[in-house]
Amino acid sequence: MPRRAHEDQGLFPCEAEVARRLSQDPVAWKAKAIILERDGLPKIDPLFGGRFWPGVVAFLNRRYGLSRVEASALDGQENLDAF
């Protein structure tokens, strides 16, 4: 079975592919992405030429309350002999 072009874009898809994956018109996505970047949408990585897709998914999960895992500050040195 031949592979479709978007399947070869991996972790850093082009903006047209990001728009397609998010069911957005590519022209409208360009304007929306600028606004969403202000809230934490990963920017286009200059080295790879695309947005890091797992980061886009994580951003959307946080935006819609599907991610409850938050990084916490270290609370000091662990003492495993305390038990």
mmCIF file of the N, C-alpha and C atoms, coordinates in Angstrom:
data_MODEL
# 
_entry.id   MODEL 
# 
loop_
_atom_site.group_PDB 
_atom_site.id 
_atom_site.type_symbol 
_atom_site.label_atom_id 
_atom_site.label_alt_id 
_atom_site.label_comp_id 
_atom_site.label_asym_id 
_atom_site.label_entity_id 
_atom_site.label_seq_id 
_atom_site.pdbx_PDB_ins_code 
_atom_site.Cartn_x 
_atom_site.Cartn_y 
_atom_site.Cartn_z 
_atom_site.occupancy 
_atom_site.B_iso_or_equiv 
_atom_site.pdbx_formal_charge 
_atom_site.auth_seq_id 
_atom_site.auth_comp_id 
_atom_site.auth_asym_id 
_atom_site.auth_atom_id 
_atom_site.pdbx_PDB_model_num 
ATOM 1   N N  . MET A 1 1  ? 0.845  -1.176 0.000  1.00 0.00 ? 1  MET A N  1 
ATOM 2   C CA . MET A 1 1  ? 0.000  0.000  0.000  1.00 0.00 ? 1  MET A CA 1 
ATOM 3   C C  . MET A 1 1  ? 0.893  1.243  0.000  1.00 0.00 ? 1  MET A C  1 
ATOM 4   N N  . PRO A 1 2  ? 0.700  2.169  -0.913 1.00 0.00 ? 2  PRO A N  1 
ATOM 5   C CA . PRO A 1 2  ? 1.541  3.372  -0.958 1.00 0.00 ? 2  PRO A CA 1 
ATOM 6   C C  . PRO A 1 2  ? 1.250  4.281  0.228  1.00 0.00 ? 2  PRO A C  1 
ATOM 7   N N  . ARG A 1 3  ? 2.309  4.933  0.710  1.00 0.00 ? 3  ARG A N  1 
ATOM 8   C CA . ARG A 1 3  ? 2.169  5.851  1.844  1.00 0.00 ? 3  ARG A CA 1 
ATOM 9   C C  . ARG A 1 3  ? 1.718  7.211  1.347  1.00 0.00 ? 3  ARG A C  1 
ATOM 10  N N  . ARG A 1 4  ? 0.861  7.855  2.116  1.00 0.00 ? 4  ARG A N  1 
ATOM 11  C CA . ARG A 1 4  ? 0.436  9.206  1.770  1.00 0.00 ? 4  ARG A CA 1 
ATOM 12  C C  . ARG A 1 4  ? 1.494  10.181 2.270  1.00 0.00 ? 4  ARG A C  1 
ATOM 13  N N  . ALA A 1 5  ? 1.583  11.335 1.646  1.00 0.00 ? 5  ALA A N  1 
ATOM 14  C CA . ALA A 1 5  ? 2.635  12.306 1.957  1.00 0.00 ? 5  ALA A CA 1 
ATOM 15  C C  . ALA A 1 5  ? 2.650  12.704 3.435  1.00 0.00 ? 5  ALA A C  1 
ATOM 16  N N  . HIS A 1 6  ? 1.481  12.902 4.050  1.00 0.00 ? 6  HIS A N  1 
ATOM 17  C CA . HIS A 1 6  ? 1.461  13.347 5.443  1.00 0.00 ? 6  HIS A CA 1 
ATOM 18  C C  . HIS A 1 6  ? 1.998  12.292 6.393  1.00 0.00 ? 6  HIS A C  1 
ATOM 19  N N  . GLU A 1 7  ? 1.987  11.036 6.014  1.00 0.00 ? 7  GLU A N  1 
ATOM 20  C CA . GLU A 1 7  ? 2.501  9.986  6.878  1.00 0.00 ? 7  GLU A CA 1 
ATOM 21  C C  . GLU A 1 7  ? 4.024  10.022 6.976  1.00 0.00 ? 7  GLU A C  1 
ATOM 22  N N  . ASP A 1 8  ? 4.659  10.698 6.047  1.00 0.00 ? 8  ASP A N  1 
ATOM 23  C CA . ASP A 1 8  ? 6.114  10.792 6.045  1.00 0.00 ? 8  ASP A CA 1 
ATOM 24  C C  . ASP A 1 8  ? 6.613  12.031 6.785  1.00 0.00 ? 8  ASP A C  1 
ATOM 25  N N  . GLN A 1 9  ? 5.734  12.819 7.334  1.00 0.00 ? 9  GLN A N  1 
ATOM 26  C CA . GLN A 1 9  ? 6.159  14.076 7.948  1.00 0.00 ? 9  GLN A CA 1 
ATOM 27  C C  . GLN A 1 9  ? 6.571  13.940 9.397  1.00 0.00 ? 9  GLN A C  1 
ATOM 28  N N  . GLY A 1 10 ? 6.354  12.818 10.005 1.00 0.00 ? 10 GLY A N  1 
ATOM 29  C CA . GLY A 1 10 ? 6.881  12.524 11.329 1.00 0.00 ? 10 GLY A CA 1 
ATOM 30  C C  . GLY A 1 10 ? 6.529  13.513 12.410 1.00 0.00 ? 10 GLY A C  1 
ATOM 31  N N  . LEU A 1 11 ? 7.520  13.810 13.251 1.00 0.00 ? 11 LEU A N  1 
ATOM 32  C CA . LEU A 1 11 ? 7.304  14.622 14.442 1.00 0.00 ? 11 LEU A CA 1 
ATOM 33  C C  . LEU A 1 11 ? 7.265  16.122 14.175 1.00 0.00 ? 11 LEU A C  1 
ATOM 34  N N  . PHE A 1 12 ? 7.709  16.562 13.013 1.00 0.00 ? 12 PHE A N  1 
ATOM 35  C CA . PHE A 1 12 ? 7.748  17.990 12.690 1.00 0.00 ? 12 PHE A CA 1 
ATOM 36  C C  . PHE A 1 12 ? 7.021  18.249 11.369 1.00 0.00 ? 12 PHE A C  1 
ATOM 37  N N  . PRO A 1 13 ? 5.690  18.071 11.340 1.00 0.00 ? 13 PRO A N  1 
ATOM 38  C CA . PRO A 1 13 ? 4.949  18.255 10.090 1.00 0.00 ? 13 PRO A CA 1 
ATOM 39  C C  . PRO A 1 13 ? 4.935  19.716 9.647  1.00 0.00 ? 13 PRO A C  1 
ATOM 40  N N  . CYS A 1 14 ? 4.750  19.910 8.353  1.00 0.00 ? 14 CYS A N  1 
ATOM 41  C CA . CYS A 1 14 ? 4.627  21.269 7.814  1.00 0.00 ? 14 CYS A CA 1 
ATOM 42  C C  . CYS A 1 14 ? 3.310  21.873 8.306  1.00 0.00 ? 14 CYS A C  1 
ATOM 43  N N  . GLU A 1 15 ? 3.165  23.179 8.145  1.00 0.00 ? 15 GLU A N  1 
ATOM 44  C CA . GLU A 1 15 ? 1.979  23.876 8.629  1.00 0.00 ? 15 GLU A CA 1 
ATOM 45  C C  . GLU A 1 15 ? 0.703  23.392 7.936  1.00 0.00 ? 15 GLU A C  1 
ATOM 46  N N  . ALA A 1 16 ? 0.786  23.062 6.663  1.00 0.00 ? 16 ALA A N  1 
ATOM 47  C CA . ALA A 1 16 ? -0.397 22.547 5.971  1.00 0.00 ? 16 ALA A CA 1 
ATOM 48  C C  . ALA A 1 16 ? -0.848 21.233 6.590  1.00 0.00 ? 16 ALA A C  1 
ATOM 49  N N  . GLU A 1 17 ? 0.106  20.397 6.985  1.00 0.00 ? 17 GLU A N  1 
ATOM 50  C CA . GLU A 1 17 ? -0.233 19.124 7.618  1.00 0.00 ? 17 GLU A CA 1 
ATOM 51  C C  . GLU A 1 17 ? -0.770 19.334 9.026  1.00 0.00 ? 17 GLU A C  1 
ATOM 52  N N  . VAL A 1 18 ? -0.208 20.278 9.772  1.00 0.00 ? 18 VAL A N  1 
ATOM 53  C CA . VAL A 1 18 ? -0.732 20.588 11.105 1.00 0.00 ? 18 VAL A CA 1 
ATOM 54  C C  . VAL A 1 18 ? -2.183 21.039 10.964 1.00 0.00 ? 18 VAL A C  1 
ATOM 55  N N  . ALA A 1 19 ? -2.435 21.930 10.018 1.00 0.00 ? 19 ALA A N  1 
ATOM 56  C CA . ALA A 1 19 ? -3.802 22.403 9.780  1.00 0.00 ? 19 ALA A CA 1 
ATOM 57  C C  . ALA A 1 19 ? -4.722 21.239 9.432  1.00 0.00 ? 19 ALA A C  1 
ATOM 58  N N  . ARG A 1 20 ? -4.268 20.343 8.586  1.00 0.00 ? 20 ARG A N  1 
ATOM 59  C CA . ARG A 1 20 ? -5.089 19.193 8.195  1.00 0.00 ? 20 ARG A CA 1 
ATOM 60  C C  . ARG A 1 20 ? -5.399 18.321 9.401  1.00 0.00 ? 20 ARG A C  1 
ATOM 61  N N  . ARG A 1 21 ? -4.371 18.021 10.220 1.00 0.00 ? 21 ARG A N  1 
ATOM 62  C CA . ARG A 1 21 ? -4.573 17.178 11.403 1.00 0.00 ? 21 ARG A CA 1 
ATOM 63  C C  . ARG A 1 21 ? -5.542 17.806 12.390 1.00 0.00 ? 21 ARG A C  1 
ATOM 64  N N  . LEU A 1 22 ? -5.615 19.141 12.404 1.00 0.00 ? 22 LEU A N  1 
ATOM 65  C CA . LEU A 1 22 ? -6.503 19.847 13.323 1.00 0.00 ? 22 LEU A CA 1 
ATOM 66  C C  . LEU A 1 22 ? -7.810 20.275 12.670 1.00 0.00 ? 22 LEU A C  1 
ATOM 67  N N  . SER A 1 23 ? -8.066 19.762 11.474 1.00 0.00 ? 23 SER A N  1 
ATOM 68  C CA . SER A 1 23 ? -9.301 20.071 10.726 1.00 0.00 ? 23 SER A CA 1 
ATOM 69  C C  . SER A 1 23 ? -9.473 21.567 10.510 1.00 0.00 ? 23 SER A C  1 
ATOM 70  N N  . GLN A 1 24 ? -8.396 22.235 10.136 1.00 0.00 ? 24 GLN A N  1 
ATOM 71  C CA . GLN A 1 24 ? -8.414 23.673 9.903  1.00 0.00 ? 24 GLN A CA 1 
ATOM 72  C C  . GLN A 1 24 ? -8.047 23.984 8.458  1.00 0.00 ? 24 GLN A C  1 
ATOM 73  N N  . ASP A 1 25 ? -8.595 25.071 7.964  1.00 0.00 ? 25 ASP A N  1 
ATOM 74  C CA . ASP A 1 25 ? -8.191 25.589 6.667  1.00 0.00 ? 25 ASP A CA 1 
ATOM 75  C C  . ASP A 1 25 ? -6.769 26.139 6.823  1.00 0.00 ? 25 ASP A C  1 
ATOM 76  N N  . PRO A 1 26 ? -5.846 25.800 5.921  1.00 0.00 ? 26 PRO A N  1 
ATOM 77  C CA . PRO A 1 26 ? -4.455 26.262 6.077  1.00 0.00 ? 26 PRO A CA 1 
ATOM 78  C C  . PRO A 1 26 ? -4.300 27.777 6.196  1.00 0.00 ? 26 PRO A C  1 
ATOM 79  N N  . VAL A 1 27 ? -5.100 28.539 5.470  1.00 0.00 ? 27 VAL A N  1 
ATOM 80  C CA . VAL A 1 27 ? -5.002 30.000 5.548  1.00 0.00 ? 27 VAL A CA 1 
ATOM 81  C C  . VAL A 1 27 ? -5.490 30.480 6.916  1.00 0.00 ? 27 VAL A C  1 
ATOM 82  N N  . ALA A 1 28 ? -6.609 29.945 7.373  1.00 0.00 ? 28 ALA A N  1 
ATOM 83  C CA . ALA A 1 28 ? -7.135 30.331 8.685  1.00 0.00 ? 28 ALA A CA 1 
ATOM 84  C C  . ALA A 1 28 ? -6.200 29.856 9.798  1.00 0.00 ? 28 ALA A C  1 
ATOM 85  N N  . TRP A 1 29 ? -5.582 28.677 9.619  1.00 0.00 ? 29 TRP A N  1 
ATOM 86  C CA . TRP A 1 29 ? -4.678 28.144 10.638 1.00 0.00 ? 29 TRP A CA 1 
ATOM 87  C C  . TRP A 1 29 ? -3.508 29.086 10.877 1.00 0.00 ? 29 TRP A C  1 
ATOM 88  N N  . LYS A 1 30 ? -2.993 29.706 9.835  1.00 0.00 ? 30 LYS A N  1 
ATOM 89  C CA . LYS A 1 30 ? -1.847 30.606 9.983  1.00 0.00 ? 30 LYS A CA 1 
ATOM 90  C C  . LYS A 1 30 ? -2.157 31.723 10.984 1.00 0.00 ? 30 LYS A C  1 
ATOM 91  N N  . ALA A 1 31 ? -3.325 32.323 10.882 1.00 0.00 ? 31 ALA A N  1 
ATOM 92  C CA . ALA A 1 31 ? -3.723 33.395 11.802 1.00 0.00 ? 31 ALA A CA 1 
ATOM 93  C C  . ALA A 1 31 ? -3.988 32.846 13.203 1.00 0.00 ? 31 ALA A C  1 
ATOM 94  N N  . LYS A 1 32 ? -4.643 31.691 13.279 1.00 0.00 ? 32 LYS A N  1 
ATOM 95  C CA . LYS A 1 32 ? -4.946 31.088 14.577 1.00 0.00 ? 32 LYS A CA 1 
ATOM 96  C C  . LYS A 1 32 ? -3.663 30.686 15.304 1.00 0.00 ? 32 LYS A C  1 
ATOM 97  N N  . ALA A 1 33 ? -2.690 30.174 14.569 1.00 0.00 ? 33 ALA A N  1 
ATOM 98  C CA . ALA A 1 33 ? -1.438 29.723 15.181 1.00 0.00 ? 33 ALA A CA 1 
ATOM 99  C C  . ALA A 1 33 ? -0.714 30.879 15.861 1.00 0.00 ? 33 ALA A C  1 
ATOM 100 N N  . ILE A 1 34 ? -0.749 32.053 15.269 1.00 0.00 ? 34 ILE A N  1 
ATOM 101 C CA . ILE A 1 34 ? -0.106 33.227 15.862 1.00 0.00 ? 34 ILE A CA 1 
ATOM 102 C C  . ILE A 1 34 ? -0.719 33.525 17.232 1.00 0.00 ? 34 ILE A C  1 
ATOM 103 N N  . ILE A 1 35 ? -2.028 33.457 17.315 1.00 0.00 ? 35 ILE A N  1 
ATOM 104 C CA . ILE A 1 35 ? -2.722 33.717 18.582 1.00 0.00 ? 35 ILE A CA 1 
ATOM 105 C C  . ILE A 1 35 ? -2.419 32.612 19.585 1.00 0.00 ? 35 ILE A C  1 
ATOM 106 N N  . LEU A 1 36 ? -2.470 31.358 19.143 1.00 0.00 ? 36 LEU A N  1 
ATOM 107 C CA . LEU A 1 36 ? -2.249 30.230 20.049 1.00 0.00 ? 36 LEU A CA 1 
ATOM 108 C C  . LEU A 1 36 ? -0.808 30.162 20.555 1.00 0.00 ? 36 LEU A C  1 
ATOM 109 N N  . GLU A 1 37 ? 0.144  30.645 19.764 1.00 0.00 ? 37 GLU A N  1 
ATOM 110 C CA . GLU A 1 37 ? 1.541  30.667 20.223 1.00 0.00 ? 37 GLU A CA 1 
ATOM 111 C C  . GLU A 1 37 ? 1.691  31.529 21.468 1.00 0.00 ? 37 GLU A C  1 
ATOM 112 N N  . ARG A 1 38 ? 0.876  32.563 21.594 1.00 0.00 ? 38 ARG A N  1 
ATOM 113 C CA . ARG A 1 38 ? 0.920  33.422 22.781 1.00 0.00 ? 38 ARG A CA 1 
ATOM 114 C C  . ARG A 1 38 ? 0.533  32.659 24.041 1.00 0.00 ? 38 ARG A C  1 
ATOM 115 N N  . ASP A 1 39 ? -0.266 31.604 23.846 1.00 0.00 ? 39 ASP A N  1 
ATOM 116 C CA . ASP A 1 39 ? -0.725 30.796 24.981 1.00 0.00 ? 39 ASP A CA 1 
ATOM 117 C C  . ASP A 1 39 ? 0.097  29.528 25.177 1.00 0.00 ? 39 ASP A C  1 
ATOM 118 N N  . GLY A 1 40 ? 1.137  29.337 24.346 1.00 0.00 ? 40 GLY A N  1 
ATOM 119 C CA . GLY A 1 40 ? 2.013  28.191 24.560 1.00 0.00 ? 40 GLY A CA 1 
ATOM 120 C C  . GLY A 1 40 ? 2.086  27.168 23.445 1.00 0.00 ? 40 GLY A C  1 
ATOM 121 N N  . LEU A 1 41 ? 1.372  27.372 22.343 1.00 0.00 ? 41 LEU A N  1 
ATOM 122 C CA . LEU A 1 41 ? 1.517  26.462 21.205 1.00 0.00 ? 41 LEU A CA 1 
ATOM 123 C C  . LEU A 1 41 ? 2.976  26.467 20.774 1.00 0.00 ? 41 LEU A C  1 
ATOM 124 N N  . PRO A 1 42 ? 3.589  25.292 20.603 1.00 0.00 ? 42 PRO A N  1 
ATOM 125 C CA . PRO A 1 42 ? 4.994  25.271 20.183 1.00 0.00 ? 42 PRO A CA 1 
ATOM 126 C C  . PRO A 1 42 ? 5.192  26.037 18.869 1.00 0.00 ? 42 PRO A C  1 
ATOM 127 N N  . LYS A 1 43 ? 6.241  26.819 18.835 1.00 0.00 ? 43 LYS A N  1 
ATOM 128 C CA . LYS A 1 43 ? 6.578  27.558 17.614 1.00 0.00 ? 43 LYS A CA 1 
ATOM 129 C C  . LYS A 1 43 ? 7.242  26.622 16.616 1.00 0.00 ? 43 LYS A C  1 
ATOM 130 N N  . ILE A 1 44 ? 7.326  27.066 15.385 1.00 0.00 ? 44 ILE A N  1 
ATOM 131 C CA . ILE A 1 44 ? 8.014  26.300 14.353 1.00 0.00 ? 44 ILE A CA 1 
ATOM 132 C C  . ILE A 1 44 ? 9.492  26.257 14.702 1.00 0.00 ? 44 ILE A C  1 
ATOM 133 N N  . ASP A 1 45 ? 10.026 25.064 14.809 1.00 0.00 ? 45 ASP A N  1 
ATOM 134 C CA . ASP A 1 45 ? 11.440 24.884 15.127 1.00 0.00 ? 45 ASP A CA 1 
ATOM 135 C C  . ASP A 1 45 ? 12.263 25.246 13.893 1.00 0.00 ? 45 ASP A C  1 
ATOM 136 N N  . PRO A 1 46 ? 13.180 26.214 14.006 1.00 0.00 ? 46 PRO A N  1 
ATOM 137 C CA . PRO A 1 46 ? 13.945 26.637 12.827 1.00 0.00 ? 46 PRO A CA 1 
ATOM 138 C C  . PRO A 1 46 ? 14.859 25.540 12.273 1.00 0.00 ? 46 PRO A C  1 
ATOM 139 N N  . LEU A 1 47 ? 15.315 24.643 13.115 1.00 0.00 ? 47 LEU A N  1 
ATOM 140 C CA . LEU A 1 47 ? 16.195 23.573 12.655 1.00 0.00 ? 47 LEU A CA 1 
ATOM 141 C C  . LEU A 1 47 ? 15.426 22.510 11.876 1.00 0.00 ? 47 LEU A C  1 
ATOM 142 N N  . PHE A 1 48 ? 14.240 22.141 12.380 1.00 0.00 ? 48 PHE A N  1 
ATOM 143 C CA . PHE A 1 48 ? 13.464 21.083 11.751 1.00 0.00 ? 48 PHE A CA 1 
ATOM 144 C C  . PHE A 1 48 ? 12.408 21.598 10.785 1.00 0.00 ? 48 PHE A C  1 
ATOM 145 N N  . GLY A 1 49 ? 12.066 22.868 10.854 1.00 0.00 ? 49 GLY A N  1 
ATOM 146 C CA . GLY A 1 49 ? 11.129 23.463 9.913  1.00 0.00 ? 49 GLY A CA 1 
ATOM 147 C C  . GLY A 1 49 ? 9.671  23.129 10.151 1.00 0.00 ? 49 GLY A C  1 
ATOM 148 N N  . GLY A 1 50 ? 9.334  22.711 11.361 1.00 0.00 ? 50 GLY A N  1 
ATOM 149 C CA . GLY A 1 50 ? 7.943  22.414 11.681 1.00 0.00 ? 50 GLY A CA 1 
ATOM 150 C C  . GLY A 1 50 ? 7.722  22.476 13.179 1.00 0.00 ? 50 GLY A C  1 
ATOM 151 N N  . ARG A 1 51 ? 6.467  22.361 13.578 1.00 0.00 ? 51 ARG A N  1 
ATOM 152 C CA . ARG A 1 51 ? 6.134  22.330 15.002 1.00 0.00 ? 51 ARG A CA 1 
ATOM 153 C C  . ARG A 1 51 ? 6.309  20.907 15.515 1.00 0.00 ? 51 ARG A C  1 
ATOM 154 N N  . PHE A 1 52 ? 6.807  20.756 16.731 1.00 0.00 ? 52 PHE A N  1 
ATOM 155 C CA . PHE A 1 52 ? 6.973  19.442 17.342 1.00 0.00 ? 52 PHE A CA 1 
ATOM 156 C C  . PHE A 1 52 ? 5.584  18.902 17.658 1.00 0.00 ? 52 PHE A C  1 
ATOM 157 N N  . TRP A 1 53 ? 5.138  17.896 16.907 1.00 0.00 ? 53 TRP A N  1 
ATOM 158 C CA . TRP A 1 53 ? 3.762  17.423 16.992 1.00 0.00 ? 53 TRP A CA 1 
ATOM 159 C C  . TRP A 1 53 ? 3.361  16.967 18.397 1.00 0.00 ? 53 TRP A C  1 
ATOM 160 N N  . PRO A 1 54 ? 4.174  16.170 19.110 1.00 0.00 ? 54 PRO A N  1 
ATOM 161 C CA . PRO A 1 54 ? 3.758  15.814 20.472 1.00 0.00 ? 54 PRO A CA 1 
ATOM 162 C C  . PRO A 1 54 ? 3.557  17.038 21.360 1.00 0.00 ? 54 PRO A C  1 
ATOM 163 N N  . GLY A 1 55 ? 4.310  18.101 21.119 1.00 0.00 ? 55 GLY A N  1 
ATOM 164 C CA . GLY A 1 55 ? 4.121  19.342 21.869 1.00 0.00 ? 55 GLY A CA 1 
ATOM 165 C C  . GLY A 1 55 ? 2.807  20.017 21.524 1.00 0.00 ? 55 GLY A C  1 
ATOM 166 N N  . VAL A 1 56 ? 2.413  19.947 20.259 1.00 0.00 ? 56 VAL A N  1 
ATOM 167 C CA . VAL A 1 56 ? 1.123  20.505 19.836 1.00 0.00 ? 56 VAL A CA 1 
ATOM 168 C C  . VAL A 1 56 ? -0.006 19.746 20.537 1.00 0.00 ? 56 VAL A C  1 
ATOM 169 N N  . VAL A 1 57 ? 0.091  18.422 20.555 1.00 0.00 ? 57 VAL A N  1 
ATOM 170 C CA . VAL A 1 57 ? -0.927 17.605 21.211 1.00 0.00 ? 57 VAL A CA 1 
ATOM 171 C C  . VAL A 1 57 ? -0.971 17.909 22.707 1.00 0.00 ? 57 VAL A C  1 
ATOM 172 N N  . ALA A 1 58 ? 0.193  18.017 23.346 1.00 0.00 ? 58 ALA A N  1 
ATOM 173 C CA . ALA A 1 58 ? 0.245  18.328 24.777 1.00 0.00 ? 58 ALA A CA 1 
ATOM 174 C C  . ALA A 1 58 ? -0.373 19.702 25.053 1.00 0.00 ? 58 ALA A C  1 
ATOM 175 N N  . PHE A 1 59 ? -0.091 20.676 24.198 1.00 0.00 ? 59 PHE A N  1 
ATOM 176 C CA . PHE A 1 59 ? -0.672 22.015 24.341 1.00 0.00 ? 59 PHE A CA 1 
ATOM 177 C C  . PHE A 1 59 ? -2.191 21.945 24.292 1.00 0.00 ? 59 PHE A C  1 
ATOM 178 N N  . LEU A 1 60 ? -2.716 21.225 23.309 1.00 0.00 ? 60 LEU A N  1 
ATOM 179 C CA . LEU A 1 60 ? -4.169 21.125 23.172 1.00 0.00 ? 60 LEU A CA 1 
ATOM 180 C C  . LEU A 1 60 ? -4.782 20.348 24.338 1.00 0.00 ? 60 LEU A C  1 
ATOM 181 N N  . ASN A 1 61 ? -4.105 19.328 24.813 1.00 0.00 ? 61 ASN A N  1 
ATOM 182 C CA . ASN A 1 61 ? -4.607 18.596 25.981 1.00 0.00 ? 61 ASN A CA 1 
ATOM 183 C C  . ASN A 1 61 ? -4.701 19.506 27.200 1.00 0.00 ? 61 ASN A C  1 
ATOM 184 N N  . ARG A 1 62 ? -3.683 20.342 27.411 1.00 0.00 ? 62 ARG A N  1 
ATOM 185 C CA . ARG A 1 62 ? -3.720 21.296 28.532 1.00 0.00 ? 62 ARG A CA 1 
ATOM 186 C C  . ARG A 1 62 ? -4.831 22.322 28.325 1.00 0.00 ? 62 ARG A C  1 
ATOM 187 N N  . ARG A 1 63 ? -4.950 22.820 27.105 1.00 0.00 ? 63 ARG A N  1 
ATOM 188 C CA . ARG A 1 63 ? -5.944 23.847 26.788 1.00 0.00 ? 63 ARG A CA 1 
ATOM 189 C C  . ARG A 1 63 ? -7.366 23.377 27.083 1.00 0.00 ? 63 ARG A C  1 
ATOM 190 N N  . TYR A 1 64 ? -7.605 22.103 26.847 1.00 0.00 ? 64 TYR A N  1 
ATOM 191 C CA . TYR A 1 64 ? -8.949 21.574 27.034 1.00 0.00 ? 64 TYR A CA 1 
ATOM 192 C C  . TYR A 1 64 ? -9.088 20.731 28.299 1.00 0.00 ? 64 TYR A C  1 
ATOM 193 N N  . GLY A 1 65 ? -8.154 20.887 29.223 1.00 0.00 ? 65 GLY A N  1 
ATOM 194 C CA . GLY A 1 65 ? -8.269 20.268 30.533 1.00 0.00 ? 65 GLY A CA 1 
ATOM 195 C C  . GLY A 1 65 ? -8.095 18.767 30.552 1.00 0.00 ? 65 GLY A C  1 
ATOM 196 N N  . LEU A 1 66 ? -7.406 18.215 29.561 1.00 0.00 ? 66 LEU A N  1 
ATOM 197 C CA . LEU A 1 66 ? -7.209 16.772 29.509 1.00 0.00 ? 66 LEU A CA 1 
ATOM 198 C C  . LEU A 1 66 ? -5.887 16.342 30.112 1.00 0.00 ? 66 LEU A C  1 
ATOM 199 N N  . SER A 1 67 ? -5.099 17.296 30.569 1.00 0.00 ? 67 SER A N  1 
ATOM 200 C CA . SER A 1 67 ? -3.810 16.978 31.163 1.00 0.00 ? 67 SER A CA 1 
ATOM 201 C C  . SER A 1 67 ? -3.800 17.491 32.591 1.00 0.00 ? 67 SER A C  1 
ATOM 202 N N  . ARG A 1 68 ? -3.686 16.580 33.523 1.00 0.00 ? 68 ARG A N  1 
ATOM 203 C CA . ARG A 1 68 ? -3.671 16.965 34.933 1.00 0.00 ? 68 ARG A CA 1 
ATOM 204 C C  . ARG A 1 68 ? -2.278 16.860 35.532 1.00 0.00 ? 68 ARG A C  1 
ATOM 205 N N  . VAL A 1 69 ? -1.329 16.394 34.773 1.00 0.00 ? 69 VAL A N  1 
ATOM 206 C CA . VAL A 1 69 ? 0.033  16.241 35.271 1.00 0.00 ? 69 VAL A CA 1 
ATOM 207 C C  . VAL A 1 69 ? 0.749  17.575 35.136 1.00 0.00 ? 69 VAL A C  1 
ATOM 208 N N  . GLU A 1 70 ? 1.234  18.083 36.259 1.00 0.00 ? 70 GLU A N  1 
ATOM 209 C CA . GLU A 1 70 ? 1.965  19.339 36.248 1.00 0.00 ? 70 GLU A CA 1 
ATOM 210 C C  . GLU A 1 70 ? 3.298  19.128 36.937 1.00 0.00 ? 70 GLU A C  1 
ATOM 211 N N  . ALA A 1 71 ? 4.306  19.784 36.451 1.00 0.00 ? 71 ALA A N  1 
ATOM 212 C CA . ALA A 1 71 ? 5.625  19.695 37.074 1.00 0.00 ? 71 ALA A CA 1 
ATOM 213 C C  . ALA A 1 71 ? 5.581  20.384 38.428 1.00 0.00 ? 71 ALA A C  1 
ATOM 214 N N  . SER A 1 72 ? 6.225  19.792 39.384 1.00 0.00 ? 72 SER A N  1 
ATOM 215 C CA . SER A 1 72 ? 6.277  20.405 40.705 1.00 0.00 ? 72 SER A CA 1 
ATOM 216 C C  . SER A 1 72 ? 7.723  20.721 41.059 1.00 0.00 ? 72 SER A C  1 
ATOM 217 N N  . ALA A 1 73 ? 7.886  21.612 42.006 1.00 0.00 ? 73 ALA A N  1 
ATOM 218 C CA . ALA A 1 73 ? 9.229  21.988 42.445 1.00 0.00 ? 73 ALA A CA 1 
ATOM 219 C C  . ALA A 1 73 ? 9.823  20.866 43.295 1.00 0.00 ? 73 ALA A C  1 
ATOM 220 N N  . LEU A 1 74 ? 11.119 20.748 43.252 1.00 0.00 ? 74 LEU A N  1 
ATOM 221 C CA . LEU A 1 74 ? 11.795 19.770 44.101 1.00 0.00 ? 74 LEU A CA 1 
ATOM 222 C C  . LEU A 1 74 ? 11.590 20.163 45.554 1.00 0.00 ? 74 LEU A C  1 
ATOM 223 N N  . ASP A 1 75 ? 11.349 19.173 46.406 1.00 0.00 ? 75 ASP A N  1 
ATOM 224 C CA . ASP A 1 75 ? 11.100 19.471 47.813 1.00 0.00 ? 75 ASP A CA 1 
ATOM 225 C C  . ASP A 1 75 ? 12.271 19.086 48.709 1.00 0.00 ? 75 ASP A C  1 
ATOM 226 N N  . GLY A 1 76 ? 13.414 18.847 48.127 1.00 0.00 ? 76 GLY A N  1 
ATOM 227 C CA . GLY A 1 76 ? 14.598 18.541 48.925 1.00 0.00 ? 76 GLY A CA 1 
ATOM 228 C C  . GLY A 1 76 ? 15.195 17.196 48.561 1.00 0.00 ? 76 GLY A C  1 
ATOM 229 N N  . GLN A 1 77 ? 16.271 16.869 49.233 1.00 0.00 ? 77 GLN A N  1 
ATOM 230 C CA . GLN A 1 77 ? 16.996 15.621 48.997 1.00 0.00 ? 77 GLN A CA 1 
ATOM 231 C C  . GLN A 1 77 ? 16.177 14.431 49.483 1.00 0.00 ? 77 GLN A C  1 
ATOM 232 N N  . GLU A 1 78 ? 16.129 13.382 48.673 1.00 0.00 ? 78 GLU A N  1 
ATOM 233 C CA . GLU A 1 78 ? 15.444 12.161 49.090 1.00 0.00 ? 78 GLU A CA 1 
ATOM 234 C C  . GLU A 1 78 ? 16.262 11.412 50.136 1.00 0.00 ? 78 GLU A C  1 
ATOM 235 N N  . ASN A 1 79 ? 15.584 10.871 51.144 1.00 0.00 ? 79 ASN A N  1 
ATOM 236 C CA . ASN A 1 79 ? 16.248 10.062 52.162 1.00 0.00 ? 79 ASN A CA 1 
ATOM 237 C C  . ASN A 1 79 ? 15.532 8.722  52.193 1.00 0.00 ? 79 ASN A C  1 
ATOM 238 N N  . LEU A 1 80 ? 16.087 7.744  51.486 1.00 0.00 ? 80 LEU A N  1 
ATOM 239 C CA . LEU A 1 80 ? 15.450 6.437  51.384 1.00 0.00 ? 80 LEU A CA 1 
ATOM 240 C C  . LEU A 1 80 ? 15.615 5.619  52.653 1.00 0.00 ? 80 LEU A C  1 
ATOM 241 N N  . ASP A 1 81 ? 16.498 6.049  53.561 1.00 0.00 ? 81 ASP A N  1 
ATOM 242 C CA . ASP A 1 81 ? 16.678 5.342  54.836 1.00 0.00 ? 81 ASP A CA 1 
ATOM 243 C C  . ASP A 1 81 ? 15.624 5.753  55.862 1.00 0.00 ? 81 ASP A C  1 
ATOM 244 N N  . ALA A 1 82 ? 14.769 6.698  55.525 1.00 0.00 ? 82 ALA A N  1 
ATOM 245 C CA . ALA A 1 82 ? 13.764 7.203  56.460 1.00 0.00 ? 82 ALA A CA 1 
ATOM 246 C C  . ALA A 1 82 ? 12.644 6.207  56.693 1.00 0.00 ? 82 ALA A C  1 
ATOM 247 N N  . PHE A 1 83 ? 12.531 5.214  55.861 1.00 0.00 ? 83 PHE A N  1 
ATOM 248 C CA . PHE A 1 83 ? 11.429 4.259  55.994 1.00 0.00 ? 83 PHE A CA 1 
ATOM 249 C C  . PHE A 1 83 ? 11.741 3.164  56.948 1.00 0.00 ? 83 PHE A C  1 
# 
